Amino acid sequence: MIIEVDRADDQRLDAFRWRERQLTTIAQRRNAVGEGHFIAEGDLVVERALHAGCIPEHVLCDPKTANRFADRIATAGGTTLVASADIRREVTGLGVPLDAIGVFRRPAVRTLTDIVSSSKRLVVLDGIDNPSNVGSIVRSAAALGWDGLLLDTSSSDPLARRALRVAMGTTFALPHARYSSTNELIETLAAHRFDVVGLTPSHPTREVLDIASIASSSAPRALVLGSERNGLSAEMAEACAHLASIPMRDGIDSLNVAIAAGIACYALR
């Protein structure tokens, strides 16, 4: 069923106007039953959310895209809404009226042990709070065949609007979980015989290896990435079995963390 909406103040469009904190609280993001919502922006992201089995509530479309998605949305329990380009632009606050934008229920949260026990290649985020960087890292890791993403409590939500948009919906192909402390993370990885590699340009007391020198290993690997500003935390840097860097031209001290993640994921894949 397709419902036409002809007013921007229609209450069924409210969720598209909400901020992240209105869509889902911190507690809901960590709730194993998957409470709260996320926004999928663009027909490709909506398509991938539906394919991954995410449950839609409302999907706002142009007429052509509505006809394409309506049956699948209805089967999944959601409602397809159609509105003009002007209404879609006004409601979403985006300069471009997207062909499709959907409000979905958040999927159930995976546990740290669940992800680690079923993976061989993991990306670990240590204090990466920029959602665009998180989205870019997810896209690279998913494209290069990595198995999962582990995030500390301060790293940005992979299902945040901007992160999901930058990742182009590849987030649904890369399961993720939160870890509460460095000790919990390292103990869980050690229990499953993971080799933990921290990516950093330098370290004051420890040897930093060229990443190419440790690339050829079939052992389970966890690649740890730190924030743009501060890099790896001191605690995380000490906990990693190896520290590695990407060689760069003299005078250039570092790469954007998302670019570095793509290179490292390729080198260690």
C-alpha positions as CSV (number, residue, x, y, z in Angstrom):
1,M,0.0,0.0,0.0
2,I,1.3,3.5,-0.9
3,I,0.0,6.6,0.9
4,E,0.4,10.0,-0.6
5,V,1.3,12.8,1.8
6,D,0.6,16.4,0.6
7,R,1.5,18.4,3.8
8,A,5.0,18.8,5.2
9,D,3.5,19.0,8.7
10,D,1.9,15.5,8.5
11,Q,2.7,13.8,11.8
12,R,3.8,10.6,10.0
13,L,6.8,12.6,8.8
14,D,7.9,13.6,12.3
15,A,10.6,11.0,12.6
16,F,12.4,12.2,9.5
17,R,12.8,15.5,11.2
18,W,14.1,14.2,14.5
19,R,17.7,14.5,15.7
20,E,19.8,11.4,16.5
21,R,18.9,11.6,20.3
22,Q,15.2,11.6,19.5
23,L,15.6,8.6,17.2
24,T,17.5,6.5,19.8
25,T,19.0,7.1,23.2
26,I,22.4,5.8,24.3
27,A,20.7,3.2,26.4
28,Q,18.7,2.0,23.4
29,R,21.8,1.8,21.2
30,R,23.2,-0.6,23.8
31,N,20.0,-2.6,24.4
32,A,20.2,-6.1,23.2
33,V,16.6,-6.1,22.1
34,G,17.3,-3.4,19.5
35,E,15.1,-0.5,20.7
36,G,15.2,2.9,19.0
37,H,15.4,3.8,15.3
38,F,17.8,4.7,12.6
39,I,17.5,6.7,9.4
40,A,18.5,5.2,6.0
41,E,19.1,8.0,3.5
42,G,19.0,7.2,-0.2
43,D,17.5,4.4,-2.2
44,L,20.7,2.3,-2.1
45,V,20.9,2.5,1.7
46,V,17.2,1.7,2.0
47,E,17.6,-1.2,-0.4
48,R,20.5,-2.6,1.7
49,A,18.6,-2.2,5.0
50,L,15.7,-4.1,3.6
51,H,18.0,-6.8,2.2
52,A,19.6,-7.1,5.7
53,G,16.2,-7.8,7.2
54,C,16.0,-4.5,9.1
55,I,12.3,-3.6,10.0
56,P,11.0,-0.4,8.4
57,E,8.3,1.8,10.0
58,H,7.9,4.5,7.3
59,V,9.8,5.0,4.0
60,L,9.3,8.3,2.2
61,C,9.8,8.1,-1.5
62,D,9.2,9.6,-4.9
63,P,6.5,7.8,-6.9
64,K,8.9,5.7,-9.0
65,T,10.9,4.4,-6.0
66,A,7.7,3.9,-4.0
67,N,6.5,1.4,-6.6
68,R,9.9,-0.4,-6.5
69,F,9.9,-0.8,-2.7
70,A,6.2,-0.9,-1.6
71,D,5.7,-4.7,-1.6
72,R,8.9,-5.4,0.3
73,I,8.2,-2.6,2.8
74,A,4.6,-3.9,3.4
75,T,5.9,-7.5,3.8
76,A,8.3,-6.3,6.4
77,G,5.6,-4.4,8.3
78,G,6.2,-0.9,7.2
79,T,4.4,1.9,5.4
80,T,5.4,3.5,2.1
81,L,4.8,7.2,1.9
82,V,5.0,9.3,-1.3
83,A,5.5,13.1,-1.4
84,S,6.6,15.8,-3.7
85,A,10.2,16.8,-4.0
86,D,9.5,20.1,-2.1
87,I,8.0,18.2,0.8
88,R,10.8,15.6,0.9
89,R,13.4,18.4,0.8
90,E,11.7,20.4,3.6
91,V,11.1,17.4,5.9
92,T,14.6,15.9,5.6
93,G,16.4,19.3,5.7
94,L,18.6,18.1,2.9
95,G,19.4,20.2,-0.2
96,V,18.6,17.3,-2.5
97,P,15.2,15.5,-2.3
98,L,16.3,11.9,-1.9
99,D,14.4,9.2,-3.9
100,A,14.0,7.3,-0.7
101,I,14.6,7.8,3.0
102,G,13.5,5.3,5.6
103,V,12.9,5.1,9.4
104,F,13.9,1.6,10.6
105,R,13.9,-0.1,13.9
106,R,17.4,-0.7,15.2
107,P,18.5,-4.3,15.0
108,A,19.5,-6.3,18.1
109,V,22.9,-5.5,19.5
110,R,25.6,-8.1,19.0
111,T,27.9,-9.0,21.9
112,L,31.7,-8.7,21.9
113,T,32.2,-12.4,22.3
114,D,29.7,-13.2,19.6
115,I,31.6,-11.0,17.0
116,V,35.1,-12.2,18.1
117,S,34.3,-15.9,18.1
118,S,32.9,-15.8,14.6
119,S,35.6,-13.6,13.0
120,K,39.2,-13.8,11.6
121,R,39.7,-10.1,10.7
122,L,38.4,-7.3,13.0
123,V,38.6,-3.5,13.0
124,V,38.7,-2.0,16.4
125,L,37.9,1.7,17.0
126,D,39.5,3.6,19.9
127,G,37.9,7.0,20.5
128,I,36.8,7.7,16.9
129,D,33.9,10.1,17.4
130,N,33.5,11.5,13.9
131,P,30.6,9.7,12.2
132,S,32.0,10.4,8.7
133,N,35.2,8.7,9.6
134,V,33.3,5.7,11.1
135,G,31.3,5.4,7.9
136,S,34.4,5.5,5.7
137,I,36.1,2.9,7.8
138,V,33.1,0.6,7.7
139,R,32.9,0.9,3.9
140,S,36.6,0.0,3.5
141,A,36.5,-2.9,5.9
142,A,33.3,-4.3,4.4
143,A,34.6,-4.0,0.8
144,L,37.9,-5.6,1.7
145,G,36.3,-8.7,3.3
146,W,36.8,-7.9,7.0
147,D,34.5,-9.7,9.4
148,G,33.4,-7.2,12.0
149,L,33.8,-3.9,13.8
150,L,34.4,-3.3,17.5
151,L,33.9,0.1,19.1
152,D,34.7,1.6,22.5
153,T,32.0,3.6,24.2
154,S,33.2,6.9,22.9
155,S,33.3,6.0,19.2
156,S,30.5,7.2,16.9
157,D,27.4,5.0,16.2
158,P,27.8,3.1,12.9
159,L,24.0,3.6,12.4
160,A,24.1,7.3,12.9
161,R,22.7,9.1,9.8
162,R,26.0,10.5,8.5
163,A,27.9,7.3,9.2
164,L,25.4,5.1,7.5
165,R,25.2,7.5,4.5
166,V,29.0,7.6,4.1
167,A,29.2,3.9,4.4
168,M,26.5,3.6,1.7
169,G,24.7,1.0,3.7
170,T,27.7,-1.5,3.8
171,T,27.2,-1.2,7.6
172,F,24.7,-4.1,7.3
173,A,27.4,-6.4,5.9
174,L,29.8,-5.7,8.8
175,P,28.4,-6.7,12.2
176,H,29.5,-4.5,15.1
177,A,29.7,-4.6,18.9
178,R,30.8,-2.3,21.7
179,Y,33.5,-3.1,24.3
180,S,33.4,-1.5,27.7
181,S,37.2,-1.3,28.4
182,T,40.5,-2.0,26.9
183,N,41.0,-4.9,29.3
184,E,37.8,-6.5,28.3
185,L,38.7,-6.2,24.6
186,I,42.2,-7.5,24.9
187,E,41.2,-10.5,27.1
188,T,38.4,-11.5,24.7
189,L,40.8,-11.2,21.7
190,A,43.5,-13.2,23.5
191,A,41.0,-15.9,24.4
192,H,40.4,-16.4,20.6
193,R,44.1,-16.1,19.7
194,F,43.9,-12.8,17.9
195,D,47.1,-10.9,16.9
196,V,46.4,-7.3,17.9
197,V,48.0,-4.6,15.7
198,G,47.7,-0.9,16.6
199,L,48.1,1.6,13.7
200,T,50.2,4.6,14.7
201,P,52.8,6.9,13.0
202,S,55.2,6.6,16.0
203,H,55.5,5.7,19.7
204,P,57.9,7.2,22.3
205,T,59.1,3.9,23.7
206,R,58.0,1.0,21.5
207,E,59.1,-0.2,18.0
208,V,56.7,0.7,15.2
209,L,57.0,-1.7,12.3
210,D,56.3,-1.0,8.6
211,I,52.9,-2.5,8.1
212,A,54.1,-4.4,5.0
213,S,56.5,-6.4,7.2
214,I,53.7,-8.0,9.1
215,A,51.2,-8.4,6.3
216,S,51.7,-12.0,5.5
217,S,50.0,-13.8,8.4
218,S,47.1,-16.2,8.4
219,A,46.5,-15.7,12.2
220,P,43.3,-14.0,13.3
221,R,44.0,-10.2,13.2
222,A,42.5,-7.2,15.0
223,L,43.5,-3.8,13.6
224,V,43.2,-1.0,16.1
225,L,42.6,2.6,15.0
226,G,42.8,5.7,17.2
227,S,41.2,9.1,16.9
228,E,42.2,11.8,14.4
229,R,43.4,14.2,17.2
230,N,45.2,11.9,19.6
231,G,45.7,8.6,17.9
232,L,45.7,5.5,20.0
233,S,45.2,6.0,23.7
234,A,48.2,5.2,25.8
235,E,46.5,2.2,27.4
236,M,45.5,0.8,24.0
237,A,49.0,1.3,22.5
238,E,50.6,-0.6,25.3
239,A,48.0,-3.4,25.0
240,C,48.6,-4.1,21.3
241,A,51.0,-6.9,20.5
242,H,52.4,-4.9,17.6
243,L,52.4,-1.3,16.5
244,A,52.6,-0.6,12.8
245,S,52.7,2.4,10.5
246,I,52.2,3.2,6.9
247,P,55.4,4.7,5.4
248,M,55.0,8.3,4.2
249,R,56.9,11.0,2.5
250,D,59.2,13.1,4.7
251,G,57.4,16.0,6.3
252,I,54.0,14.3,6.3
253,D,53.2,13.0,9.8
254,S,49.9,11.2,9.3
255,L,46.9,10.3,7.1
256,N,43.2,10.8,7.8
257,V,42.2,7.8,9.9
258,A,39.6,6.6,7.4
259,I,42.2,6.7,4.6
260,A,44.7,4.9,6.8
261,A,42.1,2.3,7.7
262,G,41.5,1.5,4.0
263,I,45.3,1.0,3.3
264,A,45.8,-1.1,6.5
265,C,42.7,-3.2,5.8
266,Y,44.1,-4.0,2.3
267,A,47.6,-4.7,3.6
268,L,46.4,-7.0,6.4
269,R,43.4,-8.6,4.7
